[in-house]
Amino acid sequence: MGKAFVHWAVKNKALFHTISHPDVSRHADEKLRKALRAFALTIGESVERAQDAGWRENDDKDTLFRYAIATVRGIAFNATDDLYISVFGKTTKPTIDKLIDAIVPIEET
């Protein structure tokens, strides 16, 4: 899910920056809040499944939840920010995938 989000943000940079504008949060209606709560539930369940599989199983779930969201959003912002791109270069798909895998390592079984 994190990979898909960052790849989407890179492909839709203008839209990503538009919906990330602080005014969107300030004027969020109940429909948007409901969608964000559903998203949060999905992320929380993903953190729990990852912990059940052995990933950081003794760490606080709320901390891991916030870590996952903040890190993925940070990657998306850095990968779409013209200043960061001008200094560090474009963030490639393989690099995005490696960054997301570093957040929650998924082992193929």
C-alpha positions as CSV (number, residue, x, y, z in Angstrom):
1,M,0.0,0.0,0.0
2,G,2.8,2.4,0.8
3,K,4.6,1.7,-2.5
4,A,1.3,2.3,-4.4
5,F,0.8,5.6,-2.6
6,V,4.3,6.9,-3.3
7,H,4.2,5.7,-7.0
8,W,0.8,7.4,-7.3
9,A,2.1,10.7,-5.8
10,V,5.1,10.7,-8.2
11,K,2.8,10.1,-11.2
12,N,0.2,12.6,-10.0
13,K,2.5,15.3,-8.4
14,A,0.1,18.3,-8.9
15,L,-2.9,16.4,-7.6
16,F,-0.8,15.0,-4.6
17,H,0.3,18.5,-3.7
18,T,-3.2,19.9,-4.1
19,I,-4.9,17.3,-1.8
20,S,-2.0,17.6,0.7
21,H,-2.5,21.4,1.0
22,P,-3.3,22.4,4.6
23,D,-6.6,24.0,3.5
24,V,-7.9,20.5,2.6
25,S,-7.5,19.4,6.2
26,R,-8.9,22.7,7.6
27,H,-12.1,22.3,5.5
28,A,-12.5,18.6,5.6
29,D,-16.1,17.4,5.6
30,E,-17.4,14.3,7.3
31,K,-17.0,12.2,4.2
32,L,-13.3,13.0,4.0
33,R,-12.9,12.3,7.8
34,K,-14.7,9.0,7.4
35,A,-12.4,8.0,4.5
36,L,-9.4,8.9,6.6
37,R,-10.7,6.8,9.5
38,A,-11.1,3.8,7.2
39,F,-7.6,4.4,5.9
40,A,-6.3,4.5,9.4
41,L,-8.0,1.3,10.3
42,T,-6.4,-0.4,7.3
43,I,-2.9,0.8,8.3
44,G,-3.5,-0.2,11.9
45,E,-4.5,-3.7,10.8
46,S,-1.4,-3.9,8.6
47,V,0.8,-2.9,11.6
48,E,-0.8,-5.6,13.7
49,R,-0.4,-8.3,11.0
50,A,3.3,-7.3,10.6
51,Q,3.8,-7.5,14.4
52,D,2.1,-10.9,14.4
53,A,4.6,-12.0,11.8
54,G,7.4,-10.9,14.0
55,W,8.2,-7.3,12.9
56,R,8.9,-5.1,15.9
57,E,6.5,-7.3,17.9
58,N,7.3,-5.6,21.3
59,D,7.0,-2.0,20.0
60,D,3.9,0.2,20.7
61,K,1.3,-0.2,17.9
62,D,0.4,3.5,18.0
63,T,4.0,4.5,17.6
64,L,4.5,2.1,14.6
65,F,1.2,3.3,13.1
66,R,2.3,6.9,13.2
67,Y,5.9,5.9,12.0
68,A,4.5,4.1,9.0
69,I,2.2,7.0,7.9
70,A,4.8,9.7,8.5
71,T,7.6,7.9,6.7
72,V,5.5,7.0,3.7
73,R,4.2,10.6,3.4
74,G,7.7,11.9,3.9
75,I,9.0,9.8,1.0
76,A,6.1,11.0,-1.2
77,F,6.8,14.6,-0.4
78,N,10.6,14.3,-1.0
79,A,10.0,12.4,-4.2
80,T,7.7,15.1,-5.6
81,D,9.3,18.3,-4.3
82,D,11.1,20.2,-7.0
83,L,13.8,21.4,-4.7
84,Y,14.6,17.9,-3.4
85,I,14.5,16.6,-7.0
86,S,16.9,19.3,-8.2
87,V,19.4,18.5,-5.4
88,F,19.1,14.7,-5.1
89,G,17.7,13.7,-8.5
90,K,14.5,11.8,-9.2
91,T,13.5,9.1,-6.9
92,T,13.3,6.0,-9.0
93,K,10.6,3.2,-8.7
94,P,13.2,0.7,-7.4
95,T,14.4,3.2,-4.8
96,I,10.8,3.9,-3.7
97,D,10.3,0.2,-3.3
98,K,13.5,-0.3,-1.3
99,L,12.5,2.7,1.0
100,I,9.1,1.3,1.6
101,D,10.5,-2.2,2.2
102,A,12.8,-0.7,4.8
103,I,9.8,0.6,6.7
104,V,8.0,-2.7,7.0
105,P,10.1,-5.5,5.7
106,I,7.9,-8.1,3.9
107,E,9.3,-11.5,3.6
108,E,8.0,-13.7,0.8
109,T,6.8,-17.0,2.0
